[in-house]
C-alpha cells in the first residue's frame, strides 16, 4: 500500500543551534551542532536535534531536496 506523506506538515524551517546539509549522492543527512553561547550541549541544541530526528522518523527518512524526494540512508554529525 502506498502512503501519501504531507511533507509540509513536517517542514523544518530554521534551527537555532544546528545546521543541516544533505549529500544526495550517498543519501547522508548531516547535522552540525552550533551551540551558543559556548560549545557545549544545552537544552536548545538538544531540542533542535530531537526535532530534526523526529522529522526524519515521521517521514520515514524521506526528504524533499532540490524539488525531489530523496531517501536518507545515513545520519552524520
C-alpha positions as a printed NumPy array, in Angstrom:
array([[ 0.   ,  0.   ,  0.   ],
       [ 1.318,  3.439, -0.878],
       [ 1.109,  6.208,  1.66 ],
       [ 0.998,  9.89 ,  0.821],
       [ 3.086, 11.958,  3.204],
       [ 2.334, 15.639,  3.692],
       [ 5.926, 16.883,  3.875],
       [ 4.795, 20.436,  4.653],
       [ 3.363, 19.111,  7.903],
       [ 6.866, 18.081,  8.996],
       [ 8.654, 21.037,  7.449],
       [11.695, 22.356,  9.248],
       [12.423, 25.989,  8.65 ],
       [15.249, 27.167, 10.863],
       [17.063, 25.633, 13.745],
       [18.621, 27.802, 16.414],
       [21.627, 25.663, 17.287],
       [22.201, 23.194, 14.431],
       [22.54 , 23.408, 10.692],
       [21.76 , 20.591,  8.287],
       [23.182, 19.511,  4.959],
       [22.102, 16.66 ,  2.668],
       [24.523, 14.745,  0.437],
       [22.233, 13.35 , -2.256],
       [24.946, 11.206, -3.864],
       [25.122,  8.881, -0.84 ],
       [21.9  ,  9.812,  0.975],
       [23.713, 11.248,  4.003],
       [21.944, 13.808,  6.195],
       [24.451, 15.85 ,  8.17 ],
       [23.528, 17.759, 11.315],
       [26.194, 20.176, 12.508],
       [25.861, 21.398, 16.07 ],
       [26.486, 25.116, 16.619],
       [25.649, 25.612, 20.307],
       [25.635, 29.11 , 21.752],
       [26.809, 30.841, 23.901],
       [29.624, 28.27 , 24.292],
       [30.464, 24.96 , 22.589],
       [28.619, 22.521, 24.839],
       [25.352, 20.627, 24.898],
       [22.462, 22.788, 26.026],
       [18.688, 22.426, 26.026],
       [18.144, 24.425, 22.821],
       [20.761, 22.387, 20.939],
       [19.289, 19.09 , 22.145],
       [15.759, 20.295, 21.3  ],
       [16.878, 21.089, 17.729],
       [18.483, 17.641, 17.356],
       [15.34 , 15.966, 18.689],
       [13.134, 17.963, 16.295],
       [15.389, 17.076, 13.364],
       [15.448, 13.359, 14.197],
       [11.695, 13.294, 14.864],
       [11.13 , 14.885, 11.446],
       [13.187, 12.147,  9.788],
       [11.368,  9.453, 11.739],
       [ 7.924, 10.856, 10.846],
       [ 8.776, 10.978,  7.14 ],
       [10.388,  7.521,  7.239],
       [13.67 ,  9.088,  6.179],
       [12.269, 10.775,  3.093],
       [13.069, 14.431,  2.477],
       [12.446, 16.936, -0.269],
       [15.775, 18.175, -1.627],
       [16.047, 20.387, -4.704],
       [12.419, 19.647, -5.591],
       [12.745, 15.835, -5.498],
       [12.027, 13.258, -2.825],
       [15.179, 11.534, -1.544],
       [15.756,  8.739,  0.952],
       [18.085,  9.458,  3.87 ],
       [20.313,  6.38 ,  4.219],
       [22.691,  7.651,  6.9  ],
       [22.817, 10.319,  9.608],
       [26.104, 12.083, 10.266],
       [27.111, 14.607, 12.882]])
